[in-house]
Amino acid sequence: MKFEYEEFSSIEDLFLYMASIAPYMKQILPITYYKGYLFSIVPISQLSTEILMMVYVKKEMSTGLFEFDISTGKYKKIQSIDRADKNYFIIITPKSATLADKAIANLKINDR
């Protein structure tokens, strides 16, 4: 398994990227906060999981449901989904994540 990386400078940029690659009519997307990284690991090709891309930002964020407005580039924590014209992200913090551990370790090796 090979990892590619795309680092963003802000949470808003990460949300904008994820909203732009989401399948049509996919309003709710999971994002992981783990070991100081806010990220999603996505396959580069729909036909293969040999190469995965970790899109990330090194920022802290609380868990929960967030509404993101593409037109303003702003997000806010919410309690429920009520608008079809917004994108929503569920921020989760796993206790352990072996795939993320591999991606983060590889990223740190490449940053040296």
Protein Blocks (a to p, Z undefined) as FASTA:
>chain_A
ZZdddddfbfklmmmmmmmmpcehiabdcdddeehiacddddfbfkbckbccdddddddd
deddddddfknopacddfbdcbfkbccddddddfbdfklmmmmmmmmmmmZZ
